[in-house]
Protein backbone atom coordinates (compact mmCIF):
# COMPACT_ATOMS: atom_id res chain seq x y z
CA UNK A 1 0.00 0.00 0.00
CA UNK A 2 1.36 3.44 -0.94
CA UNK A 3 2.60 5.95 1.60
CA UNK A 4 0.56 9.09 0.87
CA UNK A 5 2.34 12.45 1.02
CA UNK A 6 0.17 15.56 0.77
CA UNK A 7 1.61 19.07 0.53
CA UNK A 8 -0.92 21.65 1.65
CA UNK A 9 -0.58 24.93 -0.23
CA UNK A 10 -1.83 28.24 1.14
CA UNK A 11 -2.40 31.62 -0.50
CA UNK A 12 0.84 33.47 -1.39
CA UNK A 13 2.82 30.24 -1.06
CA UNK A 14 6.40 30.10 -2.32
CA UNK A 15 6.32 27.82 -5.41
CA UNK A 16 9.88 26.63 -4.82
CA UNK A 17 9.00 25.04 -1.50
CA UNK A 18 6.07 22.89 -2.59
CA UNK A 19 8.05 22.09 -5.75
CA UNK A 20 10.74 20.59 -3.49
CA UNK A 21 8.12 18.27 -1.99
CA UNK A 22 6.85 17.37 -5.47
CA UNK A 23 10.38 16.73 -6.76
CA UNK A 24 11.37 14.48 -3.88
CA UNK A 25 8.12 12.60 -3.21
CA UNK A 26 6.13 13.03 -6.43
CA UNK A 27 8.36 11.33 -9.01
CA UNK A 28 8.20 7.61 -9.58
CA UNK A 29 11.59 6.07 -8.86
CA UNK A 30 11.46 2.37 -9.75
CA UNK A 31 15.23 2.12 -9.40
CA UNK A 32 14.87 2.57 -5.63
CA UNK A 33 13.68 -0.57 -3.81
CA UNK A 34 10.60 0.04 -1.72
CA UNK A 35 9.77 3.43 -3.24
CA UNK A 36 6.00 3.78 -2.74
CA UNK A 37 5.24 7.46 -2.14
CA UNK A 38 1.93 8.71 -3.60
CA UNK A 39 2.07 12.50 -3.76
CA UNK A 40 -0.63 15.13 -4.13
CA UNK A 41 -1.08 18.87 -3.69
CA UNK A 42 -4.02 20.10 -1.63
CA UNK A 43 -5.50 23.52 -0.98
CA UNK A 44 -8.68 25.01 0.48
CA UNK A 45 -11.21 24.85 -2.33
CA UNK A 46 -8.50 23.35 -4.58
CA UNK A 47 -7.36 26.84 -5.58
CA UNK A 48 -4.70 29.22 -4.19
CA UNK A 49 -2.78 32.31 -5.22
CA UNK A 50 0.98 31.86 -5.54
CA UNK A 51 3.62 34.41 -4.64
CA UNK A 52 4.47 36.08 -7.94
CA UNK A 53 3.21 33.15 -10.03
CA UNK A 54 -0.54 33.46 -10.58
CA UNK A 55 -3.09 30.86 -9.45
CA UNK A 56 -2.62 27.16 -8.71
CA UNK A 57 -5.41 24.61 -9.09
CA UNK A 58 -4.63 21.55 -6.97
CA UNK A 59 -5.77 17.97 -7.31
CA UNK A 60 -7.25 17.76 -3.82
CA UNK A 61 -8.82 19.79 -1.03
CA UNK A 62 -8.20 19.70 2.72
CA UNK A 63 -9.76 16.25 3.08
CA UNK A 64 -6.55 14.87 1.54
CA UNK A 65 -4.54 16.53 4.31
CA UNK A 66 -6.47 14.81 7.09
CA UNK A 67 -6.09 11.41 5.41
CA UNK A 68 -2.40 11.58 4.48
CA UNK A 69 0.40 9.50 5.99
CA UNK A 70 2.78 12.45 5.72
CA UNK A 71 1.71 16.09 5.47
CA UNK A 72 4.12 18.72 4.15
CA UNK A 73 3.47 22.38 4.99
CA UNK A 74 5.74 24.22 2.53
CA UNK A 75 5.18 27.74 3.89
CA UNK A 76 3.01 29.70 6.27
CA UNK A 77 2.16 33.18 7.43
CA UNK A 78 4.91 34.66 9.58
CA UNK A 79 3.29 38.01 10.28
CA UNK A 80 -0.34 37.02 10.85
CA UNK A 81 -2.50 34.03 11.69
CA UNK A 82 -2.85 31.26 9.12
CA UNK A 83 -6.11 30.08 7.56
CA UNK A 84 -7.92 28.39 10.49
CA UNK A 85 -9.28 25.67 8.20
CA UNK A 86 -5.76 24.71 7.16
CA UNK A 87 -4.52 24.82 10.76
CA UNK A 88 -7.41 22.59 11.83
CA UNK A 89 -6.75 20.13 8.99
CA UNK A 90 -3.08 19.81 9.89
CA UNK A 91 -3.95 19.35 13.60
CA UNK A 92 -6.51 16.70 12.71
CA UNK A 93 -4.01 14.87 10.50
CA UNK A 94 -1.50 14.78 13.35
CA UNK A 95 -4.15 13.59 15.79
CA UNK A 96 -4.93 10.59 13.56
CA UNK A 97 -1.23 9.70 13.28
CA UNK A 98 0.13 11.61 10.29
CA UNK A 99 3.76 12.69 10.22
CA UNK A 100 3.86 16.49 9.83
CA UNK A 101 6.73 18.28 8.06
CA UNK A 102 7.21 22.02 7.58
CA UNK A 103 9.53 23.94 5.30
CA UNK A 104 10.67 27.45 6.23
CA UNK A 105 7.80 29.55 7.69
CA UNK A 106 5.50 26.53 7.64
CA UNK A 107 6.64 26.13 11.25
CA UNK A 108 4.34 29.03 12.17
CA UNK A 109 1.34 27.00 11.01
CA UNK A 110 2.51 23.94 12.94
CA UNK A 111 2.92 26.08 16.05
CA UNK A 112 -0.58 27.53 15.62
CA UNK A 113 -1.87 23.94 15.44
CA UNK A 114 -0.24 23.27 18.82
CA UNK A 115 2.14 20.66 17.43
CA UNK A 116 5.38 22.29 18.60
CA UNK A 117 4.69 23.18 22.24
CA UNK A 118 7.56 21.95 24.41
CA UNK A 119 9.45 20.68 21.36
CA UNK A 120 12.52 21.76 19.45
CA UNK A 121 11.81 23.40 16.10
CA UNK A 122 13.38 25.71 13.55
CA UNK A 123 12.27 28.19 10.91
CA UNK A 124 13.89 30.81 8.68
CA UNK A 125 16.37 32.82 10.74
CA UNK A 126 14.84 36.10 9.54
CA UNK A 127 11.59 35.27 11.35
CA UNK A 128 13.05 33.73 14.49
CA UNK A 129 12.36 36.67 16.81
CA UNK A 130 8.75 36.92 15.63
CA UNK A 131 8.39 33.17 16.13
CA UNK A 132 9.76 33.35 19.68
CA UNK A 133 7.44 36.23 20.51
CA UNK A 134 4.34 34.42 19.27
CA UNK A 135 5.21 30.91 20.44
CA UNK A 136 7.29 31.11 23.64
CA UNK A 137 6.56 27.46 24.53
CA UNK A 138 8.46 26.20 21.48
CA UNK A 139 12.20 25.55 21.91
CA UNK A 140 13.31 27.33 18.74
CA UNK A 141 16.78 26.68 17.33
CA UNK A 142 17.44 29.04 14.39
CA UNK A 143 20.98 27.73 13.85
CA UNK A 144 20.18 24.32 12.35
CA UNK A 145 18.97 23.25 8.90
CA UNK A 146 16.21 21.05 10.27
CA UNK A 147 14.86 19.46 13.44
CA UNK A 148 13.51 15.90 13.60
CA UNK A 149 11.09 15.33 16.49
CA UNK A 150 9.82 12.05 15.08
CA UNK A 151 6.21 12.72 14.17
CA UNK A 152 6.85 16.43 13.63
CA UNK A 153 9.78 17.86 11.64
CA UNK A 154 10.69 21.46 10.79
CA UNK A 155 13.26 22.97 8.46
CA UNK A 156 14.93 26.34 8.12
CA UNK A 157 14.92 28.78 5.19
CA UNK A 158 13.75 27.70 1.74
CA UNK A 159 16.54 25.40 0.48
CA UNK A 160 16.74 23.65 3.85
CA UNK A 161 13.49 22.01 2.79
CA UNK A 162 15.60 19.90 0.43
CA UNK A 163 17.77 18.82 3.35
CA UNK A 164 14.74 17.79 5.38
CA UNK A 165 13.02 16.00 2.48
CA UNK A 166 16.17 13.97 1.81
CA UNK A 167 16.40 13.23 5.54
CA UNK A 168 12.86 11.83 5.41
CA UNK A 169 13.80 9.58 2.46
CA UNK A 170 16.91 8.48 4.35
CA UNK A 171 14.78 7.67 7.40
CA UNK A 172 12.15 5.79 5.41
CA UNK A 173 14.25 3.96 2.83
CA UNK A 174 17.91 4.25 3.82
CA UNK A 175 20.98 6.30 2.94
CA UNK A 176 21.37 4.87 -0.55
CA UNK A 177 17.85 5.93 -1.51
CA UNK A 178 18.59 9.48 -0.32
CA UNK A 179 21.83 9.50 -2.29
CA UNK A 180 20.02 8.43 -5.47
CA UNK A 181 17.46 11.22 -5.11
CA UNK A 182 20.18 13.77 -4.27
CA UNK A 183 22.20 12.79 -7.33
CA UNK A 184 19.14 13.26 -9.54
CA UNK A 185 18.58 16.70 -8.02
CA UNK A 186 22.31 17.58 -8.25
CA UNK A 187 22.49 18.46 -4.56
CA UNK A 188 24.55 17.03 -1.70
CA UNK A 189 22.74 14.25 0.20
CA UNK A 190 23.82 15.90 3.44
CA UNK A 191 25.10 19.43 4.01
CA UNK A 192 27.66 20.38 6.66
CA UNK A 193 26.91 23.07 9.19
CA UNK A 194 23.65 24.86 9.78
CA UNK A 195 21.61 27.95 9.13
CA UNK A 196 23.91 30.01 11.35
CA UNK A 197 26.30 30.34 8.40
CA UNK A 198 23.70 32.46 6.60
CA UNK A 199 22.48 34.68 9.42
CA UNK A 200 23.33 38.36 9.31
CA UNK A 201 25.24 38.10 12.53
CA UNK A 202 25.89 41.74 13.31
CA UNK A 203 23.07 43.37 15.22
CA UNK A 204 22.06 46.74 13.81
CA UNK A 205 23.63 49.37 15.99
CA UNK A 206 20.90 51.64 17.29
CA UNK A 207 23.43 54.42 17.86
CA UNK A 208 22.12 57.72 19.13
CA UNK A 209 23.89 60.95 18.05
CA UNK A 210 25.64 61.02 21.43
CA UNK A 211 26.43 57.32 21.25
CA UNK A 212 29.41 55.11 20.56
CA UNK A 213 29.68 55.16 16.77
CA UNK A 214 33.27 56.43 16.94
CA UNK A 215 34.33 53.60 19.23
CA UNK A 216 32.76 50.98 16.98
CA UNK A 217 34.43 52.39 13.89
CA UNK A 218 37.78 52.54 15.72
CA UNK A 219 37.44 48.92 16.85
CA UNK A 220 36.40 47.64 13.42
CA UNK A 221 39.66 48.96 12.03
CA UNK A 222 41.69 47.11 14.68
CA UNK A 223 40.09 43.68 14.96
CA UNK A 224 43.51 42.01 14.65
CA UNK A 225 44.66 43.84 17.80
CA UNK A 226 44.24 42.42 21.29
CA UNK A 227 40.97 44.28 21.86
CA UNK A 228 39.15 43.74 25.14
CA UNK A 229 36.19 45.37 26.82
CA UNK A 230 38.68 47.30 28.95
CA UNK A 231 40.43 48.56 25.80
CA UNK A 232 37.16 49.76 24.29
CA UNK A 233 36.07 51.38 27.54
CA UNK A 234 39.38 53.21 27.83
CA UNK A 235 39.06 54.48 24.24
CA UNK A 236 35.58 55.75 25.10
CA UNK A 237 36.97 57.35 28.26
CA UNK A 238 34.50 55.46 30.46
CA UNK A 239 34.64 52.94 33.25
CA UNK A 240 34.04 49.34 32.11
CA UNK A 241 30.70 49.19 33.91
CA UNK A 242 29.43 52.45 32.37
CA UNK A 243 30.74 51.45 28.95
CA UNK A 244 29.05 48.04 29.08
CA UNK A 245 25.73 49.63 30.06
CA UNK A 246 25.93 52.32 27.38
CA UNK A 247 27.05 49.78 24.80
CA UNK A 248 24.07 47.49 25.48
CA UNK A 249 21.71 50.45 25.23
CA UNK A 250 23.26 51.56 21.92
CA UNK A 251 23.70 48.23 20.13
CA UNK A 252 21.39 45.75 21.82
CA UNK A 253 24.26 43.38 22.66
CA UNK A 254 27.33 43.18 24.90
CA UNK A 255 30.79 44.44 23.93
CA UNK A 256 32.14 40.87 24.02
CA UNK A 257 29.40 39.51 21.71
CA UNK A 258 29.79 42.47 19.38
CA UNK A 259 33.55 41.91 19.09
CA UNK A 260 33.07 38.19 18.47
CA UNK A 261 30.47 38.86 15.77
CA UNK A 262 32.68 41.41 14.05
CA UNK A 263 35.63 39.01 14.07
CA UNK A 264 33.54 36.14 12.72
CA UNK A 265 32.27 38.35 9.92
CA UNK A 266 35.83 39.46 9.12
CA UNK A 267 36.94 35.81 8.98
CA UNK A 268 33.99 34.93 6.74
CA UNK A 269 34.84 37.80 4.41
CA UNK A 270 38.49 36.72 4.19
CA UNK A 271 37.53 33.07 3.55
CA UNK A 272 35.15 34.16 0.79
CA UNK A 273 37.37 36.69 -0.98
CA UNK A 274 41.03 35.82 -0.33
CA UNK A 275 43.47 32.94 -0.72
CA UNK A 276 44.87 33.39 2.79
CA UNK A 277 45.38 30.13 4.66
CA UNK A 278 43.39 29.53 7.84
CA UNK A 279 46.27 30.60 10.10
CA UNK A 280 46.49 34.00 8.43
CA UNK A 281 42.71 34.40 8.38
CA UNK A 282 42.66 33.69 12.12
CA UNK A 283 45.35 36.30 12.75
CA UNK A 284 43.77 38.97 10.52
CA UNK A 285 40.34 38.46 12.11
CA UNK A 286 41.69 38.73 15.65
CA UNK A 287 41.36 35.09 16.72
CA UNK A 288 45.10 34.60 17.09
CA UNK A 289 45.34 30.94 16.14
CA UNK A 290 43.68 28.63 13.64
CA UNK A 291 42.57 26.40 16.50
CA UNK A 292 40.77 29.31 18.16
CA UNK A 293 39.11 30.25 14.86
CA UNK A 294 37.96 26.67 14.27
CA UNK A 295 36.50 26.46 17.77
CA UNK A 296 34.47 29.65 17.31
CA UNK A 297 33.28 28.54 13.86
CA UNK A 298 32.19 25.21 15.33
CA UNK A 299 30.37 26.78 18.25
CA UNK A 300 28.82 29.80 16.51
CA UNK A 301 28.38 28.72 12.87
CA UNK A 302 28.19 24.92 13.24
CA UNK A 303 30.84 24.39 10.56
CA UNK A 304 34.59 24.68 9.95
CA UNK A 305 36.52 27.45 8.17
CA UNK A 306 37.47 25.03 5.38
CA UNK A 307 33.89 23.86 4.86
CA UNK A 308 32.68 27.46 4.90
CA UNK A 309 35.23 28.42 2.25
CA UNK A 310 34.18 25.51 0.02
CA UNK A 311 30.58 26.71 0.16
CA UNK A 312 31.06 30.46 -0.12
CA UNK A 313 34.40 31.17 -1.81
CA UNK A 314 34.13 33.76 -4.61
CA UNK A 315 34.04 31.54 -7.70
CA UNK A 316 34.66 34.53 -9.97
CA UNK A 317 37.95 35.12 -8.18
CA UNK A 318 38.83 31.42 -8.20
CA UNK A 319 38.33 31.11 -11.98
CA UNK A 320 39.85 34.47 -12.98
Secondary structure, 3 states (H helix, E strand, C coil): CCEEEEEECCCCECHHHHHHHHHHHCCCCCCCCCCCEEEEEECHHHEEEECCCCEEECCECCHHHHCCCEEEECCCCCCCCCCHHHHHHHHHHHHCCCEEEECCCHHHHHHHCCCCCCCEECCCHHHHHHHHHHCCCCEECCCCCEEECCCEEEECCCCHHHHHHHHHHHHHHCHHHHHHHHHHHCCCCCCCCCHHHHCCCCCCCCCCCCCCHHHHHHHHCCCCCCCCHHHHHHHCCCCHHHHHHHHHHHHCCCHHHHHHHHHHHHHHHHHHHCCCCHHHHHHHHCCCCHHHHHHHHHHHHCCCHHHHHHHHCCHHHHHC
